[in-house]
Amino acid sequence: MTTHLGRLQREHAPTLSQTEAVAAGRAERIRMPRQAHGDYETGARDPLAILDEQNQTRVDDLIALRMGRMVASPFTFYRGTAAIMTADLARGASSGITVVSCGDAHISNFGLFASPARTLVFDLNDFDEASPAPFEWDVKRFVTSVVIGARDIGLDEKQVRRAARHAARSYRTALRGMMKLTVLQRYYFRLDTDSISRGLDADAQKVLDAATRQARKRTSQAFVDKIVTQAPDGTRLIVDRPPVLTHLPEATQSELELLFEEYRRTVPGDIALLLSQFSLTDVARRVVGVGSVGTRCFILILTGPQQEALVLQVKEAQVSVLESYGGIPATDALHGRHSDAPAARSREGHRVVTNQHILQAVSDPFLGFLSFGGRDYYVRQFRDMKGSIDVAGLSAAEYTTYVDGCGTILARAHAQSPNAPTIEGYLGKSREFDDAVVRWSYAYADQSLADYRVLQSAVNDGSIEAVIGV
């Protein structure tokens, strides 16, 4: 007699035990030795061509602004080069161990934000490129950002190398620690400001306290107070500050008002009910970030029954660079299905929201998605106590403490994927993978600097237009 459980077991792929998965990771070292991850090979490449290709899908009048922000410094350039780096990563060694990846795990994409319980948590905070990929792609982007960031703030080479080694080691040791937890315990693990404080010295605590104070001031109401004025009838209206903040054509604004209802159908019932008590007051286009400049991004001002403000951000979700430049087919991270299955109304918006929920310990309850004008978008709260660590003011010791924390968070994110125990087996207890990644990251930091100088030259000779300082 066939039982229902028996049918389920046949219909689903067998799941390795943790012991079997760790053993599989150790065996993978034979096919792809860990030291091979230290070899960086350039090959034929044209970084400016990739930037130009991305610009073809972006708002024309914002492209010069994007180039201006990227040319500001080697680190801001690196922030905008997820596509270039992914193309380079795809040509190199691969462990073949796939996880749900951030896709852009540089040190400025970690930060503080409010949980629904109104505590401040520290976590990854950018998921535009999130998709399945080999785990080491995130690690290499992270450690390279540590090298470039450390140089950017003026640390000497000994301090830079120490920070890079700490970053790589913190990922490995945190991942190993996560594997001592059950999958439920990994899911619930989070770093809030109270738990972070227990491991900090006095100087590092001052840095965290400053970031916490900044984050608590960054609320919807504070943002609205800065950017709106009141019409004679009391209606809140956004004040244009071109090119960063500009109103939309009336037809586009009317369309967004209708599509707001589509978005409400993608959020949990309690949030949909809460949103039903708000009125959409005004809409404007807002430029955000560095790498995102030129993608379509809108700010929605909503007003509640007691004139309370809620600000939502509607941000375009383009195809992840992991798919377009990494050559990895998009899949449904939850079920392993190809994403052309009838899963969502907004393919890329659904991807961002789904992967954000997987990678973050706690996510914005207002996350949702929609599609209009042939483009996909995701929706989130804007500036809900969102803060960041200002690395420019950190000492070498404080910077190392910060990147240690980022490495732990990246490991926690990867630990949500079923292949995490295989990563543990592959990495092992030695520093072999750490040393290889640091070696690769130094080589890539030099490559990124060379690419930056190519862009700088193109801007200086006028072949690429750039709006500087905006």
C-alpha positions in Angstrom: 0.0 0.0 0.0 1.4 3.4 -1.0 1.0 6.0 1.7 0.6 9.8 1.1 4.0 10.3 2.7 5.6 7.8 0.3 4.2 9.7 -2.7 5.6 12.9 -1.3 9.0 11.4 -0.9 9.0 10.2 -4.5 7.8 13.5 -5.9 10.4 15.6 -4.2 14.2 15.4 -4.8 16.0 13.7 -1.9 17.5 16.0 0.7 21.0 15.3 1.9 21.5 15.1 5.6 23.8 17.7 7.0 26.6 15.2 7.4 26.2 14.1 3.8 26.2 17.7 2.6 29.4 18.5 4.5 31.1 15.5 3.0 29.9 16.5 -0.5 31.6 19.9 0.1 34.9 18.3 1.1 34.8 16.2 -2.0 34.2 19.3 -4.1 37.7 20.5 -3.2 39.1 17.8 -5.5 37.3 19.2 -8.5 37.9 22.8 -7.6 40.7 23.3 -5.1 40.2 26.2 -2.7 43.4 27.9 -3.7 42.1 28.2 -7.3 39.8 30.9 -6.1 42.9 33.2 -5.8 43.6 33.2 -9.5 42.3 36.3 -11.3 42.4 36.2 -15.1 41.3 39.3 -17.0 40.7 38.0 -20.5 39.1 40.2 -23.2 36.9 42.8 -21.5 35.5 46.3 -22.1 34.1 47.7 -18.8 32.7 50.9 -20.5 30.8 48.8 -23.0 29.0 47.1 -20.1 28.1 50.4 -18.5 26.9 51.7 -21.9 24.8 48.6 -22.4 23.2 49.1 -19.0 22.5 52.7 -19.8 20.4 51.7 -22.8 17.6 50.7 -20.5 17.8 53.7 -18.2 16.3 57.2 -18.1 18.3 59.2 -20.7 18.5 62.4 -18.7 19.9 60.6 -15.7 22.8 58.7 -17.4 25.2 61.7 -17.0 24.3 61.8 -13.3 25.1 58.1 -12.9 28.5 58.6 -14.6 29.2 61.6 -12.3 28.5 59.6 -9.2 30.6 56.7 -10.4 33.6 58.9 -11.3 33.6 60.6 -7.8 36.1 58.1 -6.3 37.4 54.5 -6.9 34.9 53.3 -4.2 31.8 54.9 -5.7 32.9 53.5 -9.1 33.1 50.1 -7.5 29.6 50.5 -6.1 28.3 50.9 -9.6 30.1 47.9 -11.2 28.1 44.9 -10.1 27.5 44.0 -13.8 31.2 44.4 -14.7 32.4 42.3 -11.8 29.8 39.6 -12.4 31.0 39.2 -16.0 34.5 38.8 -14.6 33.5 36.4 -11.9 31.7 34.2 -14.5 35.0 33.6 -16.3 36.8 32.4 -13.2 36.9 29.4 -10.9 33.5 28.2 -9.6 32.8 26.0 -6.6 29.4 25.1 -8.2 27.8 25.5 -4.7 24.8 27.7 -5.3 23.0 29.8 -2.7 20.5 32.6 -2.8 23.0 35.5 -3.3 22.8 39.2 -2.7 24.6 39.8 -6.0 26.0 43.1 -4.8 27.4 42.5 -1.3 29.7 45.4 -0.9 30.2 47.1 2.5 27.9 50.0 1.8 25.0 47.6 1.2 24.9 46.6 4.9 23.2 48.9 7.4 20.7 49.6 10.1 16.9 49.7 9.7 13.8 49.2 11.9 12.2 45.9 12.4 8.4 45.7 12.6 8.9 45.5 16.4 10.7 48.9 16.1 14.1 47.6 17.2 17.1 48.5 15.0 18.7 45.5 13.2 21.9 45.3 11.2 21.7 43.4 8.0 22.0 43.5 4.2 19.9 46.2 2.7 20.1 46.0 -1.1 18.6 43.2 -3.1 18.2 44.6 -6.7 20.6 41.9 -8.0 19.6 39.1 -5.6 19.4 35.6 -7.3 20.9 32.2 -7.0 24.7 32.1 -7.7 27.9 30.4 -6.5 28.4 31.5 -2.9 31.9 32.8 -3.5 30.7 35.5 -5.9 29.2 37.3 -2.9 32.3 36.7 -0.8 34.6 38.0 -3.4 32.5 41.2 -4.0 32.4 41.7 -0.3 36.1 41.2 0.4 37.1 43.3 -2.6 34.9 46.1 -1.3 36.8 45.8 2.0 40.1 46.4 0.2 38.9 49.3 -1.9 37.0 50.9 1.0 40.0 50.6 3.3 42.2 52.3 0.7 39.6 54.9 0.2 39.6 56.0 3.8 43.4 56.2 3.9 44.4 53.0 5.8 48.0 51.8 5.1 48.6 48.5 3.3 49.2 46.5 6.5 45.9 47.7 7.9 44.1 47.1 4.5 45.4 43.5 4.4 44.4 42.9 8.0 40.9 44.1 7.4 40.6 41.9 4.2 41.8 38.8 6.1 39.3 39.5 8.9 36.5 39.9 6.5 37.2 36.6 4.7 37.7 34.7 8.0 34.6 36.2 9.6 32.5 34.8 6.8 34.0 31.3 7.1 33.8 31.1 10.9 30.3 32.6 11.1 29.1 30.1 8.4 30.6 27.3 10.4 28.9 28.6 13.5 25.6 28.8 11.7 25.9 25.1 10.8 25.8 24.2 14.5 22.3 25.6 14.6 19.2 24.0 13.3 17.6 25.4 10.2 14.9 27.1 12.4 17.6 28.6 14.6 19.4 29.9 11.6 16.2 31.4 10.2 15.5 33.3 13.5 19.1 34.5 14.0 19.5 38.3 13.8 21.8 41.0 14.9 20.1 43.9 16.6 21.9 46.9 18.1 21.7 45.4 21.6 23.4 42.1 20.6 26.0 44.0 18.6 26.9 46.2 21.6 27.9 43.2 23.8 30.9 42.6 21.6 32.2 46.2 21.1 34.9 48.2 22.8 34.2 51.8 23.8 35.4 53.4 20.6 33.3 51.0 18.4 30.3 51.6 20.6 30.5 55.3 20.0 30.4 54.6 16.2 27.4 52.4 16.6 25.6 54.9 18.9 26.2 57.7 16.3 24.7 55.5 13.5 21.8 54.5 15.7 21.0 58.1 16.5 21.1 58.9 12.8 18.9 56.0 11.9 16.2 56.8 14.5 15.9 60.3 13.0 15.4 59.0 9.4 11.6 58.5 9.4 8.8 59.0 6.9 7.6 62.1 8.8 11.1 63.6 9.0 11.5 63.1 5.2 8.1 64.6 4.4 8.9 67.6 6.6 12.0 68.3 4.4 10.6 67.8 0.9 6.9 68.9 1.0 5.0 72.1 1.2 1.3 72.6 1.9 -1.2 73.7 -0.7 -3.9 76.2 0.4 -6.3 73.3 0.9 -3.8 71.6 3.2 -2.7 69.0 0.7 1.0 67.9 0.9 2.9 68.6 -2.3 6.5 67.5 -3.0 8.8 70.4 -3.8 10.8 69.7 -7.0 14.6 69.6 -6.6 15.8 68.6 -10.1 17.4 66.4 -11.2 17.2 64.4 -7.9 13.5 65.0 -7.2 11.0 65.9 -9.9 7.3 65.5 -10.5 6.0 63.2 -13.2 3.7 63.9 -16.1 0.1 63.9 -14.9 -0.7 60.8 -17.0 2.1 58.8 -15.3 1.0 60.0 -11.9 -2.6 58.9 -12.6 -1.4 55.5 -13.7 0.6 55.1 -10.5 -2.5 55.9 -8.4 -4.4 53.0 -10.1 -1.5 50.7 -9.8 -1.2 51.4 -6.1 -4.2 49.0 -5.7 -2.3 46.3 -7.7 0.6 46.7 -5.2 -1.8 46.3 -2.2 -2.8 42.9 -3.5 0.8 41.6 -3.1 1.2 42.5 0.6 0.0 40.6 3.6 -3.6 41.2 4.6 -2.8 43.3 7.7 -0.7 45.6 5.6 -3.3 45.9 2.9 -5.9 46.9 5.6 -3.5 49.4 7.0 -2.8 50.9 3.6 -6.5 51.2 2.9 -6.6 54.0 5.6 -4.1 56.1 3.7 -4.6 58.4 0.8 -2.0 58.8 -2.0 -1.1 62.5 -1.7 1.7 63.1 -4.2 4.2 61.2 -6.4 7.6 62.2 -7.7 10.7 60.6 -9.4 13.7 60.4 -7.1 17.3 59.5 -7.9 18.9 57.0 -5.5 22.2 55.4 -5.0 25.1 55.0 -7.4 24.6 51.8 -9.4 20.8 52.4 -9.5 20.9 55.9 -11.0 19.0 55.9 -14.2 16.6 53.1 -13.2 13.1 54.4 -12.6 12.4 55.2 -9.0 9.4 57.0 -7.5 8.5 58.3 -4.1 4.8 58.1 -3.0 3.6 60.3 -0.2 0.6 58.9 1.7 -1.4 60.6 4.4 -3.3 58.8 7.1 -6.5 59.8 9.0 -4.6 61.8 11.6 -2.4 63.4 9.0 0.4 60.9 9.7 2.9 60.4 6.9 3.9 57.2 5.2 6.5 57.3 2.4 6.8 54.4 0.0 9.5 53.9 -2.7 8.5 52.2 -6.0 11.8 51.1 -7.6 12.4 49.5 -11.0 13.6 45.9 -10.8 15.6 45.0 -13.9 17.0 41.6 -14.7 19.7 40.6 -12.2 23.3 41.0 -13.3 23.8 37.4 -12.1 21.5 36.3 -14.9 22.4 38.9 -17.6 26.2 39.0 -17.1 26.8 35.9 -14.9 25.0 33.5 -17.3 23.0 31.9 -14.5 19.4 31.0 -15.4 16.9 32.7 -13.2 15.0 30.2 -11.0 12.4 30.4 -8.3 14.7 30.4 -5.2 11.9 28.8 -3.1 11.2 25.8 -5.4 13.9 25.6 -7.9 11.6 26.2 -10.8 12.4 28.3 -13.8 11.0 31.7 -13.2 8.9 31.7 -16.3 6.5 29.5 -14.4 3.2 31.4 -13.6 4.5 32.6 -10.3 4.1 36.4 -10.2 2.6 39.4 -11.8 6.0 41.1 -11.8 8.9 38.7 -12.6 11.7 40.9 -11.4 9.8 42.6 -8.7 8.8 39.3 -7.3 12.4 38.1 -7.5 13.7 41.0 -5.5 11.0 40.7 -2.8 11.3 36.9 -2.5 15.0 37.0 -2.2 15.0 39.9 0.2 12.7 37.8 2.5 15.2 34.9 2.3 18.4 36.9 2.8 17.3 39.3 5.6 16.6 38.2 9.1 13.6 40.5 9.3 12.2 42.4 6.3 10.0 45.5 5.7 6.4 44.4 6.1 5.4 46.8 3.2 7.4 44.9 0.6 5.4 44.3 -2.5 5.6 44.5 -6.3 3.8 45.5 -9.4 4.3 46.0 -13.1 3.4 48.8 -15.5 4.6 50.3 -18.8 6.3 47.0 -19.6 8.6 47.3 -16.6 8.7 45.5 -13.2 8.9 47.3 -9.9 9.1 46.5 -6.2 7.8 48.6 -3.4 9.1 49.2 0.1 9.1 51.8 2.9 11.4 54.7 2.3 13.7 55.7 5.2 12.1 53.6 7.9 14.9 54.3 10.4 17.5 53.4 7.8 21.0 54.2 8.7 24.6 53.3 7.8 28.0 53.2 9.3 30.1 56.1 8.0 33.3 54.2 7.3 35.1 57.5 6.3 35.4 58.3 10.0 36.6 54.9 11.3 40.0 54.0 12.7 41.7 50.9 11.4 40.4 48.9 14.4 36.9 50.2 14.0 36.8 49.4 10.3 38.0 45.9 11.0 35.2 45.4 13.6 32.7 46.7 11.1 33.7 44.4 8.3 33.7 41.5 10.7 30.1 42.2 11.4 29.3 42.4 7.7 31.0 39.0 7.1 28.8 37.5 9.9 25.7 38.9 8.3 26.6 37.6 4.8 27.2 34.1 6.3 23.8 34.3 8.0 22.2 35.2 4.7 23.9 32.3 2.9 23.0 29.9 5.8 19.3 30.1 4.7 20.1 28.1 1.6 19.9 24.3 1.6 23.5 24.1 0.2 25.0 26.0 3.3 26.4 22.8 4.9 28.1 22.0 1.6 29.8 25.4 1.9 31.0 24.5 5.4 32.5 21.2 4.1 34.2 23.0 1.2 35.7 25.8 3.3 36.8 23.6 6.2 38.7 24.9 9.2 41.9 26.2 7.5 42.6 29.6 6.1 43.2 28.2 2.6 40.0 29.7 1.1 40.4 33.0 3.1 43.9 33.5 1.7 42.8 32.7 -1.8 39.9 35.2 -1.7 42.1 37.9 -0.2 44.6 37.3 -3.0 41.8 37.5 -5.7 40.3 40.6 -4.1 43.6 42.5 -4.1 44.0 41.6 -7.8 40.4 42.7 -8.5 40.8 45.9 -6.5 43.7 46.8 -8.8 41.6 45.9 -11.8 38.7 48.0 -10.6 41.1 51.0 -10.1 42.3 50.6 -13.7 38.7 50.5 -14.9 38.0 53.6 -12.9 40.8 55.4 -14.5 39.5 54.5 -17.9 36.1 56.0 -17.0 37.9 59.1 -15.6 39.8 59.6 -18.8 36.7 59.2 -20.9 34.9 61.9 -18.7 38.0 64.2 -18.9 38.2 64.0 -22.7 34.5 64.5 -23.1 33.7 61.2 -24.7 31.4 60.4 -21.7 29.2 63.1 -20.2 29.1 63.3 -16.4 27.3 65.5 -14.0 29.7 65.9 -11.1 28.7 66.6 -7.4 25.0 66.0 -7.6 
